[in-house]
Amino acid sequence: MQKRQITSKFLFRHEPMLFIVMIIFAIIVNSINAAFLTPENMFDILKTSSITGMMALGVMIVMISGGIDISFTAIATVSMQVTVRFLMAIDKGNIVTAFLLAGLIGALMGCINGFFVYRFKLPTLIVTLGTSSIFHGLLLSVLRIPHLYSVPGYYFDFSRMSLFTFTTAGGTEIGLSSLTVLLFVMALLVWLILRFTMLGRGIYAIGGNIEAAKRAGFNIMLIQMFIYSFIGFTAGLASIEYVAMFRHVHPFNMMNMMLNVIAAVVLGGTSFSGGSGTVIGTLLGVWMIYMITNSLILMGVPSEWEPVVIGFVIIFSIGISAMQKSLRKTEVKIIEN
Amino acid sequence: MDEDYCIVLRNISKSYAGVEALDNVDLSIRKGEVHCLIGENGSGKSTLIKIIAGVVTPSRGANITVNGKSYTKLTPIDAIHQGIQIIYQDLSLFPNMTVAENIAMNQLLESGKKTSTHRQMEVIAKKALQTIGIDLPLDALVGDIPIAKQQCVAISRAVTCGESLIIMDEPTSSLGKKDIEYLFTIIRTLKSQGISILFVGHKLNEIFEIADRVTILKDGKNLGTHEIQELTHEKIIELMTGRTLAVSSYEREYSSAEPLLEVRNLSKAFQFKQVSFSLYPGEIIGITGLVGSGRTELVSALFGLNPADSGEIFIDGKPTTIRNVQDGLEAGICYVPEDRLTQGLFMNHSIEENLIVTLFKNLVSRMGLLSTDNIRKTSVSWVDNLAIKTPSVYLPVKQLSGGNQQRVVIAKWLARNPRILILDGPTIGVDVGAKEEIHRIIRDLAAQGLGIIFVSDEAPEVIQHSHRILLMREGAIVESMTSQEVRETELLEKLG
């Protein structure tokens, strides 16, 4: 009995399950195309997924608090445009100022969301749907030429930096990309906040029972302002990562990343109704999504199929977590009796 | 003399938009006593406890002395620092967080710390659980544990900051009999440590079991504080409602010619097994048993909400299959669920909309559209029939008192002209006066020839208002008795 309880407890947790699924998935794909489980491909997935990962951290925090933000891609697009153009106009700056400026602009736009959500108690989906349209619409109407195909060299230099570089048997030099390192730093920060601060507890508390959080004495305004400016901040950082990786500024490309980010967070076990979610789960979710899309390419599936697959992944993973929840409840009941 | 008291309130008044919610109320609570606060809905109980908790500010002239310190009003922070904690009726817990996190939350917030570790929280939680003398798994999610354990979490959380007064707002409303005993043991433990308890409730037998003193509120006035020894059931009801209620047992005859409903060997895996009984027209059957005995599962199976695996159901002697709610309705069965707030009513919608929701079909005009005339006539007539106290049928249901809400639910189902009415816990969370009226409605309906099954875990209610009592234990009917045969104490013993 004791043993059964422990194993079932382990399996009812989302992260270990997802990890096992990832390994099985990797083995299957690798048996079809041996280029999948190579160090090159794995490090490539880590690098390309870091933009999505950065935004996923923000989305996760919003979803834990019981809300949803769909304006983060618009925030990213705007802060990318403003930051890159501003730094080019004053002809100064480096990668650090770019990240800081974009993060700040993103956080300010996030504050606007936070203000509406807290002050007018509006549904978060509607608020962010509205602000998303406003932010992106303003950008397109103010800038007549929203594309920028040449950006200063420091962006690209940053994306080529890497840690722990080594040379594979095939002779290619690979390492942990600076983009991935930045994601890890932010993930660590979020983990610390969620696990060791009262702010983090407040985020979970709001998602679990906002009325009880109020009665317990949490400052709901501060917490919600933090949540929405934080997702803006991550969107700002992600936008500079985008510029570094693709060396251009584009008014639409980042807008299309929304579905993947939300899919990753949901796949990572963050509950849509709020109250639960972990950093590890979210990172695993992001990598799983990229493993899926990467494997589709390797297996020669046309890229039009990607949204179809992602759509299935979202629905499937929500179904799985609902099932786990009801299983865990019956388990508790059986133990009670 | 004030030294014996943990809190003394004087001249507490409060009015909302000209309506006097509290009118010059005095209340004093001794150190280490269990003080019960009772009164009908709207008598000002919740306003009073909110004033003590500092959430509501009293009108001018009030004086509150807590632990020897005098205030004209309390703020929430004053109240917390003076060791006053409220356990809300809905418990106000975080279902997504662990037991330890929930218990430690208040103390961590009160201390104003910015960070916390799991170890710190476990230490706080362990100490609190020791104080109230129980053991709970610290890392279980609160949403996963049963409601009685959740209540323990809420109480533990309340004792973390060195409390002197704990206010419990209807703590027993969602608990079974055993869990209530458990709660009372905890209350006695707290009392022995010198903590005062202000217990807000309306189940009189509980009050007689736990209270040292009782304060009765009516229409915002304090009708007096009494030592429990000075009071009897009848006296309290008289004080609360202002009238003497005749407590008589139900003895009306019913026809035993042909059963309206006959159930043979009804079973469902893990829920109930081999249940057989008959219900005659005009008969009232009371089903009783502990929470988890399968009583709710059984009655919802009869209605089709939770269809049985095997067994036979006969309506008017004809075999009938009930696989879903439509079948149940077709057979003339109506079911009023236990949790009327979440299952039985659309709280934000008007009385009218709630009343007609089960009978759209009957209200359609010749054009095939809903006729507002018919709707109005129907809803007004039901409001009259059941004496629902409301200025208008347009009032949202959530603004009605508990007893009136219950009447709306009953009216909604009666409007379908059922032949069998199943009521699951019809008087849960209803004050004494309204309870009596619901009993009257049940009797009247039986007199009109309906067969009535009601589920209740209150022994006196079951004995007084049913012809026959079916006692359930672990999913089976272990005993069937007529209400004349059985005494209250006997039934209580059998229940426990």
Contacts between the chains, C-beta under 8 A, distances in Angstrom:
chain1	res1	chain2	res2	distance
A	195	B	118	7.8
A	196	B	115	5.1
A	196	B	116	6.7
A	196	B	117	6.2
A	197	B	114	6.1
A	197	B	115	5.1
A	197	B	116	7.4
A	198	B	108	6.2
A	198	B	109	6.8
A	198	B	113	6.4
A	198	B	114	5.7
A	198	B	115	6.8
A	198	B	116	6.1
A	199	B	114	7.5
A	201	B	97	7.8
A	201	B	101	6.8
A	201	B	105	6.9
A	201	B	108	7.6
A	201	B	116	6.9
A	204	B	94	7.0
A	204	B	96	6.2
A	204	B	97	5.9
A	205	B	94	5.2
A	205	B	97	7.0
A	205	B	105	7.2
A	207	B	96	6.4
A	208	B	94	3.7
A	208	B	95	5.5
A	208	B	96	3.9
A	208	B	97	6.0
A	208	B	143	7.9
A	209	B	92	6.8
A	209	B	93	6.8
A	209	B	94	5.3
A	209	B	95	6.6
A	211	B	90	7.9
A	211	B	92	6.7
A	212	B	91	8.0
A	212	B	92	3.7
A	212	B	93	6.2
A	212	B	94	6.1
A	213	B	94	7.4
A	215	B	86	8.0
A	215	B	88	7.0
A	215	B	92	5.2
A	216	B	92	7.3
A	216	B	105	5.6
A	216	B	106	6.0
A	216	B	109	5.9
A	217	B	76	7.4
A	217	B	80	7.6
A	217	B	106	7.6
A	217	B	109	4.7
A	217	B	110	7.3
A	218	B	109	6.8
A	271	B	96	7.8
A	274	B	96	7.6
A	275	B	94	7.5
A	275	B	95	7.1
A	275	B	96	3.1
A	275	B	97	7.8
A	276	B	96	5.2
A	328	B	144	6.3
A	329	B	144	6.2
A	332	B	140	7.5
A	332	B	144	4.7
A	332	B	145	6.8
A	336	B	146	6.2
